[in-house]
Amino acid sequence: MPRYIISFNDGDMKFPMDELPQVADESHAVVREAKAAGVWIFGGGFFEDKPVVVNEHGEIKPGPIKASEVRLGGFSILEVANAEEAYFWAAKIAKSCRCDQEVRELIDDPESVN
């Protein structure tokens, strides 16, 4: 089955901070629902925007690779039957996170699956 990454940009989640517990509860409920449906693979958010770049020689330097105003804020990876099902879950995630979600199909690479 195809896998999709559903993601949002850092800063897209806009709501009063006193709603954070409710947003977290609603988001976790969607994750539990996706797990129960057998479509959840992995997901998460980022604490802060401090990426590091590691090159082919193992050298480490501050990132990002290329400066951009757009930074990934969080993501979910789901394995579903088709794009329509991915959109269904993206809508649930968008509602719980209070922001639009970008949906992209991952390349099917048998070497990358457990």
C-alpha positions in Angstrom: 0.0 0.0 0.0 1.2 3.5 -0.7 2.6 5.7 2.1 2.0 9.4 2.5 3.6 12.1 4.5 1.1 14.6 5.9 2.9 17.7 7.2 2.6 21.4 8.2 5.0 24.2 8.3 6.5 25.6 11.5 4.3 28.5 12.7 1.2 27.4 10.9 -0.6 26.3 14.1 -2.2 29.5 15.3 -4.4 29.4 18.4 -4.4 31.0 21.9 -1.8 29.2 24.1 -4.5 28.4 26.6 -6.0 26.1 24.0 -2.8 24.0 23.8 -4.0 21.2 26.0 -7.2 20.9 23.9 -5.2 20.9 20.7 -2.9 18.3 22.1 -5.8 16.1 23.2 -7.5 16.3 19.9 -4.3 15.6 17.9 -3.5 12.6 20.1 -7.1 11.3 19.5 -6.5 11.4 15.8 -3.2 9.5 16.2 -5.0 6.9 18.3 -7.7 6.6 15.7 -5.2 6.2 12.9 -3.4 3.5 14.9 -6.6 1.7 15.6 -7.4 1.8 11.8 -3.9 0.3 11.1 -2.7 3.2 9.0 -0.3 5.0 11.3 3.4 4.5 10.7 5.1 7.3 12.5 4.9 11.0 13.2 6.0 13.9 15.3 6.8 17.5 15.7 10.0 19.5 16.4 11.0 21.3 19.6 12.8 24.1 17.9 14.3 25.1 14.6 18.0 24.2 15.1 18.9 21.7 12.4 22.4 20.6 11.8 23.9 19.5 8.5 26.1 16.5 8.2 28.1 16.1 5.0 29.6 13.0 3.3 32.7 13.3 5.4 30.8 13.3 8.7 31.5 17.0 9.2 28.8 18.7 11.3 27.8 22.4 10.9 24.7 24.5 11.8 21.9 24.2 9.3 19.6 24.4 7.5 21.1 23.1 4.2 19.6 26.1 2.5 18.1 29.2 4.2 14.3 29.3 3.8 11.4 31.0 5.5 9.5 27.6 5.3 10.4 25.0 7.9 8.8 21.7 8.7 6.8 21.9 11.9 5.5 18.4 12.2 4.5 15.4 10.2 2.7 12.1 10.1 3.4 9.1 7.9 0.5 6.9 7.0 0.1 3.8 4.9 -3.3 3.9 3.2 -5.0 2.4 0.1 -5.0 5.6 -2.0 -4.7 9.4 -2.1 -8.4 9.9 -1.2 -7.8 8.0 2.1 -4.7 10.1 2.8 -6.8 13.3 2.2 -9.4 11.9 4.7 -6.7 11.6 7.4 -5.1 14.9 6.5 -8.5 16.6 7.0 -8.7 15.0 10.5 -5.2 16.1 11.3 -5.8 19.6 10.0 -8.9 20.0 12.2 -7.1 18.8 15.3 -3.9 20.9 14.7 -5.9 23.9 13.5 -3.8 24.3 10.3 -3.7 23.1 6.7 -1.8 20.0 5.9 0.4 19.2 2.9 0.0 15.6 1.5 2.7 13.9 -0.5 3.0 10.3 -1.6 6.3 8.7 -0.7 8.3 6.7 -3.3 7.7 3.0 -2.9 11.1 1.7 -2.0 11.0 -1.9 -0.6 14.5 -1.5 0.9 13.2 1.3 3.2 10.4 -0.8 4.8 10.9 -3.0 7.8 
